[in-house]
Amino acid sequence: MRILVLNCGSSSIKYQFIDMNNLLVLAEGIAERIGEDLSLFTYKSEKYTLKKKEMVIENHEQGLQLIIDYLLDPVNGVIKDKSEIDAVGHRLVHAGEYYSDAVVITDDVVRVMKECIPLAPLHNPANIKGIEAVKKNVPEVPQCGLFDTAYHQTMPPRAYLYPLPLEYYEKYKIRRYGFHGTSHKYVSLKAARFLQKDISQLKIITCHLGNGASMTAIERGKSIDTSMGFTPLEGLMMGTRCGDIDPSIPIYMQQHLGLNVDEVNSILNKNSGMLGLSQISNDMRFIEDEVLQKNNPKAMQALEVYCYRIKKYIGSYYAVMNGLDVLVFTGGVGENMPLAREMVCKDMEALGIKLDLTANAKFSSEIEVISVPDSPVTVLKVPTNEELMIALETQRLLTQ
């Protein structure tokens, strides 16, 4: 089976074409700036790479057709006919409380996605555009989807309910949903297999640290709590998002600073986090350079806040699970920033976390143990692969 995995944003389509017989990525790339005056297109296969070709891509349908055209290209393509695309798997964002697993996409699924647009106004419309583009370009190909929120539907009410008047949940479904579920599920399963242990016997904390960041407490293979909430704004400090703050702060900003709702929303989502606190960048590679090469006090302070908040979540999840077996770091920052991992794990011996500084400093694209041999908690660096998780779930749905 060969599966085309799509991650459709408001103005982009990331894609991977995967041969499930050997889990080989045959081609991958991105169509970006869709609908703008000048779009960019990237295509990469084993023998050919096209880097950011400038062109006009008017909509998602045209973007998908471009992807298919490159897959079919007589010289640089990887298939000879559209029929060699056996299925399409989508990264989807929000399904409210409707789905707790991957789904075969039907009209009912699209209806649910439309119903949940108020919960994900940027993501769900883009996901729907991707589904519609597939229907028009390859209508006979089955489509499946994996929602970011689905994995966290196993959380108990004590974890997902907010202490607001209950009718806000009952009538408007204001609750914790959580995101990055595909990544949290993938790396937790990967960690258990790597350690040759049954995930149903493990207590795991997964730290997905990228420009967006979240953590999940996983007990017996199920998400029982996660840091992102009603929206991806809650939880950890992120690249540009503030994470947990006093809920009175946005009210204060409107009442006393003369800002309107849209301005406050933009500040909290796009101008806060690492960018706002460091006044340097939301890119942790620049922050790391400023700390290690220039000893920049603002960069160091921002990084300390970032790591301190991760440490607090580790402590809270240790408490709710009454212990911890495995701590996983993943995502662009989690996988590639030894300094952040070291700062998070420092002085955590009371919880059984003992980092191996030599192993932690090693750069590798493979899964690695970065704790010392006698550490009660095994600390792992696990590369995430959301596209592969989506492809595996698509294959499972269509072959079961």
N, C-alpha and C positions, 0 to 999 in steps of 0.2 A: 504494500500500500504506500502511495505517495500523497503527502498532505501539504497543502499550502496554508501556512499559518499567517494570519493577518492581525495587526494591531493598528486600528484606525483611530487617529486623532482628528481634531477639528480641521487641521490643514495638512495631515500627513498620513501615509500608510507605510508602516514597517512590515517587512515580510521575510519569511523563510520558507523554502520548499524542501521538505524533508523526506528522505527515503526511509520508511519505517522498518524495512528489512534489516538494515544495518545502522539505523539512527544517524545516517549521514546527511548533513546539510548540503544539498545539491546547488542551491543558489540562495542569495539573501541580499537585502538592501533596503532602501527607503525612497519613497516619493514624498518630497516635502515642499512646503509653501504652496500647497494646492489652492487654487483660486486666486493667487496673487499674480502680479504682473510678470514675475519671473520665478519659475519653479525650478527645483533641483531634483535630479534622479540619480540614484546609485544602484549598481548591480554588480554582484560578485559571485563567481563560480570558481571551481577548482582551477580552471585554465584561463579565466578572463576576469578583469576588473575594470568597471566603468566608474570613475570617481566624479560625482556631483556634476553631471551633465546639465547645462542650463537649457530650459525649454519652457513652454507654457502648458500647464496641466490645469484645465478649467474646473474639474470636479473629481470626486472619488471614482466615478465610473470610468472616466478617462484614465485616471491613475492606475486602476486595476487592469485595464486593457493594455496599458504600457507594460506592466509587470508580466502579463501573459505573453505579450509580443516578444519580450526579451527571453522568457523561458523557451519560446518556440523558435528563436532565431536560428537559421540554418547553420551559422558558423559558431556562434557562442552560446546557443541555447542548450538546455539539458533534457528537453522532451521534443517529440516530433508531432504530437497531436494533443489537443485539449483533453482528450479522453484519458490521457495519462495522469491528469489531476484527479485523484480518486475521491478527495474530500477537501473541504476548507474548514479550518479551525480558527475561531475568532477569540481574541482577548476582549472580553466584555467587562463592564465596570459594575453596574448597579442593577440588582433585581429585587431590592427590598428584602422582604421575608419570603419571597415566592420559591426560590431555588436554593438548595443546599448541595448541589452536585452539578457536574457538567450536563448540558442539555443538547438534544438535537433541536436545531432552530426551526420553529414552526411559526405560523401566524400568531398563535397564542403567546409565544415567547416575545415576539416583536411588540405585541400589545402590552405585555408587562413592562417591557423596556420603555415604551412611550409613557406609561403610567408613572414610571419612576424618574422621568426627566427632571421634575423639580428637585429630586435628591442628587442628581448628577447632571446639571444643565450643560456642562461642557463636553462630557464624555459620552453619555447615552445617545444623543443625536448623531455624533460622529460614528459610533458603533453601528447604528441603524443604517447610516449611509453606506458603510462597508458591506453590510448584509444585502442591501438593495443592489449595490454594484455587482456583487457575485451573481445575484439572480438574473441580471441583465446580460452579463458576459458569459457565464457558464451555468445556465439555468438548470441543467440536469445534474449538477454536482451537489451532493448532500453537504449541508453546513451544520457545524456544531459550535458551541460556545462554552467558555468557562468564565464565570463571573468572579471578579475580585472579591466580592462580598460573600460568595457561596460558602467558602471554607469556614467562615466564622459563624455560620448559622448554628453551630453546636454550642455556642456560648449559653450559659444558663441566665435566667432573668437577673440574678444578682449582679452579673457582669455587664449585661447590655442595657439595663434600665437606668435612666438618669433620675435623680431625686427632684423631679418636677411634678406638678399635678398630673396624676395618672392619665387623665383624659388626653393629654398631649401625646402620649404614646398610643392610647386606644383609638383616638380619632385621626391623628396626623402621623403616626408611626415615627415619632421623634425618639430615637434610641441609638445605641452604639451599633454600627454595622461592621466597621473594620474594612481594611483594604489590603492590597498586596497578598491576598490569600493564595494565589497560585504559586508565588515564590515561597511563602512560608510552608506550604504543603510539600513542594518539591524538595526543599533543602532538608526538611525534617525526615522525609522518607529516605533521602540520600544519606543522611547522617546515620540513620538506623542500619541501613544496609552496609555502609562502610564499617560500622562497628560490629557487624554481624550479630545484632540484637533485635529482638522483637519490639517494634515501636509501641505495641500495646503495653509493654512493661517499662516504658521510659517516661521521664519527666524532662521536657526539652524547652528551652527558651531560644527562639530564633530572632536574630537582630538583622532586619533588612535595612541596610544603611546606604542610601544613595542620595540624590538631590531631594527625593521624597524618602521618608524613613518611618519605619514602624517596627514594633516588637510584638511577639505573640507567645503566650504561655500555652504549651501543648502537652496535655496529659493523656496518656494512653492513645496517642495518635489523633486526638481531637483538640481543636482550638477551644480553650476555656476562657480566654481573655486576650485582648489585643489593644494596642495603644491608640490607633486611629479610631475615630468615633462616628458621629453622625455624618461628618465629612472628613476628608483627609487632612484637615487643618489641626485636629486635636492630636495630642501625644508628644512625641519627641520634637526637639528643635531640628529644623530641616534646612535645606539650602536657602530657601526664601520664605518658608512658612514658620510662624512663631511657635507652633505647638501649644502646650498647656500654658495658659495665662489666666489671671483673674478675670472672670466674665464681665466684671464691671469696667474693665479698661476700655472696651469698645464704646460703652455708653459714655464714659468720661470724655473720650476723644470727640464724640459728637457734641456733647453738651458744652464742653469748655474749650475745645480747639477749633470749633466751627467746621468740622468735617462732616460730609454727608455719608450715607450708608455705603455707597460705591467706593468712595475714597478710603474709608476704613477697611473695607473688604480687600481692596487692592494692597493696602499697607500690610495687613496681616498675612496675606497669601503670597505677595510678590516682592515685598521690600523688607521683610523681617528675617528671622532665622539667622543663619551664618552671614548672609549678605548684610543685613541690618546691623547686627551687633559688631561685626568686624570692621564694617565700612570699607571692605576690600573686595570681596567676591563671594559668590555662593559656591564656587568651585573649590572643593576641598584640596585639590592639588596645589592651588595657589596658596591656600591657607597653610598647608604643610610646609611649603617652601618659605613662606614668611616666618614661620616659627623656627624651622631648623636652620635656615640660611641667614636670616636677618634678625632673629630674636625679636620680632615685632610684638610689642606688648598687647596691642588690640587683637591681633590674630591669636595670641596665646590665651587671652581672656575668653574670647569667643569659643575657642576649642575646649577650654576647661568647662564652660557652661554646657556645651554639647555633650561631652563625655559624662559629666556629672548627672545629667538627666537620664542618660542610658543606664548608668549605675543605679539610680533610684528605681527605675523600672525593673531591673534585674532583682533587686531586693524585694520589691512588692510581689513579683511573680514567684519568687522563691517561697514567700510567705503563703500565698494562696494555694500553691501546690504542695506545701509542707516538704520542700526539698527540691533537689535539682540533680539530674544525671548528666545532661549535655547542654552546653552553651554554644550556639552557632552564630558566626558572623558571616554575612553575605551581602550582596549588592556592591555597587561600584566602590563605595567607601569601605564597607565591611571587608571586602576581599583585598583591597589594594592600599590600605593605609595602616601600616603596622603601629604608627604612633598613636592613633586613636584607639586601637585594640589594647595597646599597653596601658593607656591612661584609664580606660574603662575597667580593666581587670586589676589595676593596682590596688593594694590593700583590700582584697576581697577574700583573703584566706579564711576568714570566719565563715564564709559560705561555701568553702571547699574549692575555690577557684584559684589555681596556681599556674600562672602563665610561664611558659618556657620562652625566655626572651630571644634566644638564638633561633628557635623554630619560628617564632612570631616575625622575626626580621627577614625571614626567607621569602623571596618572591616566587610564586608558583601559580600556574593556572589550574592545578589539580587540588582535590580535597586534601587538607593537611590537618594533623593534630598539632595544636600549638600550646598545649598544656604539658607540664612535666609529668613523668610516668606515674608519680604517686599522688597526683591531683585527684581528690575525690570526685570533682566535676571534670569531665572531658570537654576541653574547649576545642572547637573545630572551626576552620575556615573552609566554607563550602561554596564553590561557584554556583550561582543560581542559573537556571535555564527555564524561564517561563514559557518560551516557545516550544521547547521539547515537552514540557508538562501538558500544554494545550494539545499538542499532537498525540501524545500518549492517551489522553482522555478521549480525544476524537476517535482514535482507533478503537479504544475499548467500547465506546458507545455503538459504533457501527459494526462491530464483530461479535458482540455478546449475544 
